[in-house]
Every structure is written in structure tokens, then in C-alpha cells.
Amino acid sequence: MRAACRIPGKLCWLLLLFALPMALPAQEASGVGIARIRIDDPVNGGQMPGFVFYPSTRPAGGTKPIGPYNVAAAFGAPAQSGARPLVVISHGHGGSNLGHHDLATWLAGHGFVVATIEHPKDNFHDQSGTGNSTVLVGRAVQVRAAIDALLADARWKPLIDPARIGVAGFSAGGYTSLLLVGAQPRFDRFITYCQRHPDDADTCAPVQKYKPAELVAAAAAIQKDLTRWGPTADPRIKAAFAMAPLSLVFDKAGAGAIDRPVDLWYAENDRVLLPAENALHVKPLIRTLARSTMVPKADHWVFLAPCSAELAKDAQAICSDPLGVDRAAVHARLDADALAFFRRAFGMSAP
């Protein structure tokens, strides 16, 4: 961060605030409760399953297996009273609403309410919406719907401070997070990217299903849907924590439209979302970038919670890290950074 700020007005002071180091004293985490939720999907119809994590008066104690995840939270635990900040976590392409359970329990154990949802047609058991506007546009709309639902729910409304809401996301969820704080995508940038990287099957498979003459029209159709379900930005969201975000679709104007703090993390050797085309591309374009952190030697999947033995057996590709990368140590730093970031964004003093 430069000593002088060339951005006028409040944005300058905001950037200077986030440039200052902040030492947080150690805090004993509280227990964490967890509850299942189902949110109406305004894009596809039906419902989106998810979880709410919350600070509990019950002392912390061990983990509970939920599917292949060992989650440090308890069902039925009594909630601590009082309105608290809310963070919604958006999973990556083909992901799970428990893929970042360690971040969720860490934040909840330190005084936050955290919600996760499963994005329809873009999760581990259904990727039928890949490359369509129901995903590329719909994801942000679904996060907005989750916030609406929680603030209207008699159980959760008393526990949430509507003036302190943030979002965190990984990969496609990182892209979703950037949309929610104002970023404007240009979907025709997929075409030029895939011309440069025709061997990138993960990113370019949706593009390659079209004939060359159809590509521009297909991108324009998705672009037209950008406001189909309402705005993708949510003014209630005050800050975004983006992990290895899909960001090749943002040009200078699109990323420059972000007007709230962003904490950006990426992996040095990400082979899924190439840093030069994504995180490093968007990094200098975000005027409100609070901090950028690179995980040395790591690949894309380092941002998923450390895997249980059961999950590691069945999903070796996303559970393995390159030599010299300690995922547990990375997450200890990432979780602490996310907590400090959201505390600063919400004007909270460390206890």
C-alpha cells in the first residue's frame, strides 16, 4: 500500500485504515451451534439446503461427523443472545455447503453468525447449470435470498445485526463474493480467455460446446440476464473475503465498480484458475483492496477445509496438496485473517 492515496473521499480513508497492521490478542473461542436451513431459490425454484453456525453458551467440545466432514459444532446447542455480524459463505463450482466448515466454525466461535447454502445446479452432485446464467448470475441472487430469509426468520433475526453483513467465497464463490460488493462481469471475456488457453478444459468446456459463430450471441444472452433476477450487488454486504476467485471476467471498469473492502487470497501454483488471468489480473483493479495474500507452492484446492480421512479416501484430488504445503497451517492463518478483516470492516474492536 502506498503512503499516499489518490482515491478521493471516504474510499481513501478506508484504504488507509486497512493498510494499518492490527494485532489481535488471543481469545478463547466459545462453543458453536449448527442448524440446518432451507432457503427458497428465486432463480430455479425449489429450495437450497444450508447451515447456520452460531455462538453457543455450550462450551466447545470436539467435532461431529456430518457426511464426510468432521465439524466442530453441535446441533441443538443454545445460542448466545444478542445481535451479531453475519457472514455468508459461497462454495466453489461443484462444491458443498460444508466445504469451508472450519472457517464457519472459527468465525462463529468468535462471535459471528455464519450461513452457508448449496448453490443449485453447481454443487458436488449436480453441475447441470455450468456456464449458464442460472449459475453465473444466479449465485449472487441466491446469496441475497439467503440474507433476506435469515433476516425474516423469527429464529435468526434476533441474532443478526443487519448493519454488519459480509460474504466469503472460494473459486466460483469468490467470483460470487465480488459480484455482491459491486463487480460487473463481461462474459465475452470467456471467449478471449479460451482463445488464449484452449487447453483449459475446466474453464472452457462451456465455451467449447458452442460453434464459433454462436459464441458472441451466447455470451450476450448471459450478459442480458445480468439483471434478470434483480441486481447482483447487495448494499447490505459491507465486505468480501475472496479466496482464489474466478475473476478473468472482470475488466478495469467491472472490477473498479467494487466499492467495499476486499481481502484477496490466492495460491501461487493454482492450476485451475491461473493467477495471472484471475487473482493477479483483478488485484490492481480493485480500488478498495484491503489486503492480498499468496499461499506459496499451493494449488487451487488448498482453500477447502482440511479433509477428514473419509473424504481424503474418496476425493484425493481436492484433498492433496503439493510438497511443502501444510493445509492445516494455511487455514490457521486464513481463519485468523478473515476474522481480523471482518472485525475491521464492521468497526469491531478485538476483545
C-alpha positions in Angstrom: 0.0 0.0 0.0 1.3 3.4 -0.9 1.8 6.0 1.7 -0.3 8.5 -0.3 -3.8 7.7 -1.6 -5.0 9.0 -4.9 -8.6 8.0 -4.4 -10.8 10.8 -3.3 -13.2 10.9 -0.3 -14.1 8.2 2.1 -12.5 5.4 0.0 -9.1 6.8 0.6 -9.5 6.8 4.4 -10.9 3.2 4.1 -7.9 2.0 2.3 -5.5 3.7 4.7 -7.4 2.1 7.6 -7.0 -1.4 6.1 -3.3 -0.8 5.4 -2.5 -0.5 9.1 -1.4 -3.6 10.9 -3.8 -4.8 13.5 -2.6 -7.1 16.4 -5.4 -9.2 17.8 -5.0 -10.6 21.3 -5.7 -14.3 21.8 -9.3 -15.1 22.5 -10.8 -18.3 23.8 -13.4 -19.4 21.3 -16.9 -20.2 22.5 -18.9 -23.2 21.6 -20.6 -23.3 18.3 -24.1 -24.4 17.4 -25.2 -25.6 14.0 -28.7 -25.8 12.4 -29.9 -26.9 9.0 -31.8 -24.4 6.9 -33.6 -24.4 3.6 -33.8 -21.3 1.6 -36.2 -20.6 -1.3 -34.3 -20.4 -4.6 -35.5 -17.3 -6.6 -33.6 -18.4 -9.7 -34.6 -22.1 -10.3 -37.5 -22.6 -7.9 -37.2 -25.2 -5.2 -35.1 -24.8 -2.1 -31.4 -24.6 -1.3 -30.1 -26.6 1.7 -27.6 -25.0 4.0 -26.4 -24.5 7.6 -26.3 -21.7 10.1 -23.4 -21.7 12.6 -23.7 -19.5 15.7 -22.0 -18.8 19.0 -23.4 -21.0 21.7 -23.5 -20.9 25.5 -22.5 -24.5 25.5 -18.7 -25.0 25.8 -16.7 -26.0 22.8 -16.1 -29.7 22.6 -14.8 -31.9 19.8 -16.3 -32.5 16.4 -19.4 -34.1 14.9 -19.4 -36.1 11.7 -21.7 -34.6 9.1 -21.4 -36.7 6.0 -17.6 -36.9 5.2 -16.9 -33.8 7.3 -15.8 -33.5 10.9 -17.4 -30.3 12.0 -16.6 -28.5 15.3 -20.3 -27.6 16.1 -23.2 -29.2 17.8 -26.9 -29.5 16.7 -29.4 -28.2 19.3 -26.8 -26.1 21.1 -28.3 -23.0 22.8 -27.4 -19.7 21.2 -25.8 -16.8 22.9 -28.1 -13.8 23.0 -27.6 -10.6 21.1 -27.4 -9.4 17.5 -24.1 -10.4 15.8 -22.4 -9.9 12.5 -23.5 -12.3 9.7 -21.1 -13.8 7.1 -22.5 -15.9 4.2 -20.1 -18.3 2.6 -20.4 -19.2 -1.1 -18.8 -22.5 -2.1 -16.9 -23.1 -5.4 -18.0 -24.8 -8.6 -19.2 -28.3 -7.8 -18.7 -27.7 -4.1 -20.5 -28.3 -0.8 -22.2 -26.1 1.8 -19.8 -27.7 4.3 -16.6 -27.3 2.2 -15.5 -24.4 4.4 -16.8 -25.6 7.7 -13.6 -24.7 9.5 -13.9 -21.0 8.6 -17.5 -21.1 9.6 -16.9 -22.6 13.0 -13.9 -20.3 13.6 -16.0 -17.2 12.9 -18.9 -18.5 14.9 -16.7 -19.3 17.8 -15.5 -15.8 17.8 -18.9 -14.1 17.9 -20.3 -14.2 14.3 -23.3 -15.9 12.8 -22.3 -17.7 9.6 -24.6 -19.1 6.9 -23.8 -21.5 4.0 -26.0 -22.6 1.1 -25.7 -25.1 -1.6 -25.9 -23.4 -5.0 -28.4 -25.3 -7.2 -27.0 -26.8 -10.4 -23.4 -26.0 -9.3 -22.7 -28.4 -6.5 -21.0 -31.7 -5.9 -23.9 -33.8 -7.1 -25.3 -31.5 -9.8 -23.4 -29.3 -12.2 -26.0 -29.1 -14.8 -26.0 -25.3 -14.7 -22.3 -24.9 -15.5 -21.8 -22.0 -17.9 -25.4 -20.8 -17.8 -26.8 -17.6 -16.4 -28.6 -19.5 -13.7 -25.2 -20.1 -12.2 -23.1 -17.2 -13.4 -25.8 -14.6 -12.4 -27.9 -16.7 -10.1 -25.3 -17.4 -7.5 -25.2 -13.8 -6.2 -29.0 -13.6 -6.3 -29.1 -16.8 -4.2 -26.9 -15.3 -1.5 -29.1 -12.2 -1.4 -32.1 -14.5 -1.0 -30.4 -16.3 1.9 -29.8 -12.9 3.7 -33.4 -12.0 3.1 -34.6 -15.3 4.6 -32.4 -15.1 7.7 -33.4 -11.5 8.4 -37.1 -12.5 8.1 -36.9 -15.7 10.2 -38.1 -15.4 13.8 -35.3 -17.7 15.0 -32.4 -15.9 13.3 -33.4 -12.3 13.1 -32.7 -11.5 16.8 -29.2 -13.0 16.4 -28.2 -10.9 13.4 -27.1 -7.3 13.1 -28.3 -6.2 9.7 -25.8 -3.4 9.6 -22.9 -5.8 9.8 -23.1 -8.4 7.0 -20.2 -9.8 5.0 -19.6 -12.5 2.4 -16.8 -15.0 1.8 -16.3 -17.3 -1.1 -13.9 -19.7 -2.9 -13.3 -20.0 -6.6 -16.8 -19.5 -8.2 -17.8 -18.5 -4.7 -15.1 -15.9 -4.7 -16.5 -14.6 -8.0 -19.9 -14.5 -6.4 -18.5 -12.5 -3.5 -17.1 -9.9 -5.8 -20.4 -9.6 -7.6 -22.1 -8.9 -4.3 -19.8 -6.0 -3.5 -20.3 -4.4 -6.9 -18.2 -6.1 -9.5 -19.7 -6.1 -13.0 -18.7 -9.1 -15.2 -18.2 -9.2 -19.0 -19.0 -12.7 -20.1 -17.4 -12.2 -23.6 -14.1 -12.3 -21.8 -14.5 -16.1 -21.5 -14.2 -16.2 -25.3 -10.9 -14.3 -25.5 -9.6 -16.3 -22.5 -10.3 -19.6 -24.1 -8.7 -18.5 -27.3 -5.5 -17.9 -25.3 -5.9 -21.1 -23.3 -7.7 -23.7 -25.4 -6.3 -26.5 -23.3 -8.1 -25.3 -20.1 -10.9 -27.8 -20.1 -12.2 -26.8 -16.7 -12.9 -23.2 -17.6 -13.5 -23.5 -21.3 -15.8 -26.6 -21.5 -18.9 -24.4 -21.5 -17.4 -22.2 -24.3 -16.4 -25.2 -26.4 -19.9 -26.6 -26.6 -20.8 -23.7 -28.9 -19.8 -23.3 -32.6 -17.5 -20.3 -33.1 -20.3 -18.4 -34.8 -22.5 -18.9 -31.8 -20.1 -17.7 -29.1 -20.8 -14.0 -29.2 -24.5 -14.5 -29.1 -24.3 -16.9 -26.2 -22.2 -14.5 -24.2 -24.6 -11.7 -25.0 -27.5 -13.8 -23.8 -25.9 -14.4 -20.4 -25.0 -10.7 -20.2 -28.6 -9.8 -20.8 -29.6 -11.9 -17.9 -27.3 -10.0 -15.5 -30.3 -8.1 -14.1 -33.0 -10.8 -14.8 -33.5 -11.7 -11.2 -32.6 -8.3 -9.8 -29.2 -6.7 -9.0 -26.2 -9.0 -8.3 -24.8 -6.4 -5.8 -26.2 -6.2 -2.3 -25.7 -2.9 -0.5 -26.2 -4.7 2.9 -22.9 -6.5 2.4 -20.1 -4.4 3.8 -17.0 -6.6 2.9 -15.9 -9.6 0.9 -13.3 -12.2 1.7 -12.4 -13.8 -1.7 -10.3 -17.0 -2.0 -8.9 -17.8 -5.4 -11.8 -16.1 -7.2 -12.8 -16.7 -10.8 -12.0 -13.1 -11.9 -11.0 -13.3 -15.6 -14.4 -11.9 -16.5 -13.7 -8.5 -14.8 -12.2 -5.7 -16.8 -10.9 -2.4 -15.3 -14.4 -0.9 -15.2 -16.0 -4.0 -13.9 -13.6 -4.6 -11.0 -13.4 -0.8 -10.4 -17.1 -0.8 -9.6 -16.3 -2.7 -6.4 -16.9 -0.1 -3.6 -16.4 -2.1 -0.4 -13.3 -3.7 1.2 -12.0 -6.9 -0.3 -9.5 -9.3 1.2 -8.0 -11.4 -1.6 -6.2 -14.8 -1.2 -4.8 -16.9 -4.0 -2.5 -19.9 -4.5 0.9 -19.4 -6.1 0.6 -22.5 -8.3 -3.1 -22.6 -8.9 -3.7 -24.8 -12.0 -7.5 -24.4 -12.0 -7.8 -20.6 -12.0 -4.4 -19.4 -13.3 -3.3 -16.5 -11.0 -2.1 -14.4 -13.9 -5.6 -14.5 -15.5 -7.6 -14.3 -12.3 -6.3 -13.1 -8.9 -3.3 -11.2 -10.2 -5.3 -9.8 -13.0 -8.0 -8.4 -10.8 -5.8 -7.4 -7.9 -4.6 -4.0 -9.2 -8.1 -3.2 -10.5 -9.9 -3.3 -7.1 -9.7 0.2 -5.7 -10.8 -1.0 -2.2 -8.4 -3.9 -1.9 -7.7 -4.2 1.8 -5.0 -6.9 1.5 -3.7 -9.6 -0.8 -2.2 -12.9 0.4 -0.5 -15.5 -1.7 -0.1 -19.1 -0.4 3.3 -20.3 -1.6 3.6 -23.5 -3.6 -0.1 -24.2 -3.2 -2.6 -25.3 -5.8 -6.3 -24.3 -6.0 -7.7 -26.8 -3.5 -5.7 -25.5 -0.5 -8.7 -23.3 0.4 -11.0 -26.2 1.1 -11.1 -27.2 4.7 -8.6 -29.9 5.7 -10.1 -33.2 4.7 -11.2 -36.0 7.1 -9.8 -39.4 6.5 -13.1 -40.5 4.9 -13.1 -37.6 2.4 -9.4 -37.9 1.6 -10.0 -41.5 0.6 -12.8 -40.6 -1.8 -11.6 -37.3 -3.1 -7.9 -37.4 -3.2 -7.5 -34.8 -5.9 -9.1 -32.0 -3.8 -7.6 -33.2 -0.5 -4.0 -33.4 -1.6 -1.5 -30.6 -1.5 1.9 -30.1 -3.1 5.0 -31.0 -1.2 5.8 -28.3 1.4 2.2 -27.1 1.8 0.6 -27.7 5.2 -3.2 -27.1 4.6 -3.9 -27.0 8.4 -1.3 -24.3 8.9 -2.6 -22.3 5.9 -6.1 -22.4 7.3 -5.0 -21.4 10.8 -3.6 -18.2 9.2 -6.5 -17.8 6.8 -9.1 -18.1 9.5 -7.4 -15.6 11.7 -7.0 -13.2 8.8 -10.7 -13.5 7.9 -11.7 -12.8 11.5 -9.5 -9.7 11.7 -10.7 -8.5 8.3 -14.4 -8.7 9.1 -13.8 -7.1 12.5 -12.2 -4.1 10.9 -14.8 -3.9 8.2 -17.5 -3.9 10.8 -15.7 -1.4 13.1 -15.4 -4.0 15.9 -12.6 -3.9 18.5 -10.8 -7.1 19.3 -11.9 -8.5 22.7 
